[in-house]
């Protein structure tokens, strides 16, 4: 299984960057997790739009889903014979982004597969386990397994033991860490810090930790240092183009 980061910024895309977007490949199948703002230009640097076999969305915030629109446009406008794109999401998570466009054919370019947080289901060669993790709107944490390896992705989530349970023994915990150490009180239950996800990675027994969704302007070294206070193994910060083989 190979992970390629397309973007790892939280909130809005910084100059030359992109919000959440992760390409996960196994056995020739390409799963795009969270098509956030500005990930399509990063994707098109390495693949044509029709190369994506399926999309999996954690939640409906635009920094996780907005670029589904240009992805569908690119598929349609480059080749109107592109197969329909299977998109797996919680109920209502795609409603707004799919309503963005008035191109009628776009409605047929996407095949929505709804799931409930807690469901387990396959996408191509991947086994998906999901769990509701605390955020300001429904958010599914997902554990994606194939070929004997797993990646556990938080989406956006405040601190919770449910993440530790979902990520137990995972090969890579890809964790939202919007802040370095302290989360402003208004977001304390719905977003996380590098300091806390370091603890969660250790408690879960994760082999590796990748911090993502850092607010633009955050010093990645400070985030890595905060997480390393409790998690002493491999730590990376998600940046476009970073790849990991698992
Ligand atoms: Zn969010």
Boltz pocket constraint, residues with backbone or C-beta under 6 A from the ligand:
constraints:
  - pocket:
      binder: B
      contacts: [[A, 59], [A, 61], [A, 135], [A, 156]]
      max_distance: 6.0
